Amino acid sequence: MSSVGLLVPARRRTPPQQGNAVLRRDLRAILGDGAAFSVMVGIGETYLSAFALAIGTGEVASGLVASIPLLAGALLQLASPWAVRKCGSHRRWVVLCASCQALTFIPLVGFALLGDMPPGLIFVIAAVYWGSGMATGPAWNTWVGRIVPQRLRAGYFARRTRLSQVAVLAGFVAGGLSLQAGAAWGKPLWAFAVLFLVAGICRSISVAFLASQSEALPTAPVQRHVPAREFCARVLRPGQGRLLLYLLGVQGAVQISGPYFTPFMLKQLHFSYATYVMLIACSYLAKSLAAPAWGRIAARYGTRRLLWIGGAGIVPVSALWLVSTSIPWLVFVQLAGGALWAAYELAMFLLFFEAIVDEERTSVLTTYNLAQAVATVSGSLLGGLVLLTLGREPNSYLTIFGLSAVARAATLVFLLRASDLPVRSFQMATRTLAVRPEGIVDRPIVASLPIEKPAPRGLAALASAAVRRFKRYRVDEAETESAPTAPQRRRTRALQKSA
């Protein structure tokens, strides 16, 4: 778990004859990093809430540990551009942060073996985990965007996403089976220690892959920084601003209940780890399998309609837990919920990035992640307050599940008033950061998005319009010159009749 390659300087430009070999090695390393990172997510962070329950931190605290630390990650990623300038290298910063994230599993292994842990310390460890992990986001997106050629990005990142999804699921299922075996032997905390040890090793392997990748010489910056004041001004605008308010409102409404499904299943319903894993895996599989079909629907009927399908569909998902807690019913709820979440998130990403020009994507996404983290923490704190007020019993959990559904329905008001945007469907690759009972936490790979040149303005716009008019004039002129005259048409018809 050492910080491999922290002191390695940025590599110089490779001679042309070696370029293809270096590119192939980099592409393999990016895939390897994605696979190792995803196993860490599936077998490590996903079980942090369950570990908090097992070690005795309390039901509300175990829910909050899945939401509050995300704010630390969103805040630290704001400092990423400054840190990259200080390090003089995207690779150095990414490897440093990834190494710190790997080291966070060491104390978790130790406390799991000891069988006791101060309640507040798990929040500190989780905050460092998310802070160091999300701080890599902007720098990593810029770095891989310079490595992977534009012509390869769509197919390559789609392949990486599929590999990552399989790795997350494999790590998650392996972790659940290990916990079930540990519980059967009466040593569940020892099983958690094994899970966190494997997660730390996988992240260390990911660090090694990151350190092995090349880094091009710095180029002129093409990304524009969007200040927070300008971002807020856009949110307050009618139309597109209401779309952002809707997305943030949904995030807050979902988090009223989202963090507390784990304590509800494990403590109130007394589900086994195997049942717990099965239910979450149903949602994850449904979401992964339904995404391509939703993409085809978006291409045929429009992204706006897809957002309404997903946005309205996820409204009653949490309330469906009030109907029954039988396993077959919950399997159905998880499968339907996963498919509907796939529709909502695909439409959300397509609409969100269609409204942002290419050079502002990284900056706007970073600021949006912070706003989303604030909404996440606000919603989870509200849900936790309701639980503490009503008491930690099954009916209290069902109350926040119903409250979350009502809040989701209320957000549709913003969607009604959002302006229509001409959106085209395109393939988007994502990075899975966490797996939750009611969905996954993922982020788009900015380099996989299509690049569009911003519309010309001022004199450039006038010149562009003049060029277009001149081209149309030349085409019309050529068609006029090549068009046959009336006598020629008569002679042609006469020849055709005689033939």
Buried (B, 14 or more C-beta within 10 A) or exposed (E): BEBBBBEBEBBEEBEEEEEEEBBEEBBEBBBBBBBBBBBBBBBBBBBBBBBBBBBEBBBBBBBBBBBBBBBBBBBBBBEBBEBBEEBEBBBBBBBBBBBBBBBBBBBBBEBBBEEEBEBEEBBBBBBBBBBBBBBBBBBBBBBBBBBBEEEEBBEBBBBBBEBBBBBBBBBBBBBBBBBBBBBEEEBBBBBBBBBBBBBBBBBBBBBBBBBBBBBBEEEEEEBBBBEEEBBEEBBEEEEBBBBBBBBBBBBBBBBBBBBBBBBBBBBBBEBBBBBBBBBBBBBBBBBBBBBEEBBEBBEEEBBBBBBBBBBBBBBBBBBBBBEEBEEEEBBBBBBBBBBBBBBBBBBBBBBBBBBBBBBBBBBBBBBBBBBBBBBBBBBBBBBBEBBEEEEBEEEBBBBBBBBBBEBBBEBBEBBEBBEEBEBEBBBBBBBBBBBBBBBBBBBBBBBBBBEEEEEEEEEEEEEEEEEEEEEEEEEEEEEEEEEEEEEEEEEEEEEEEEE
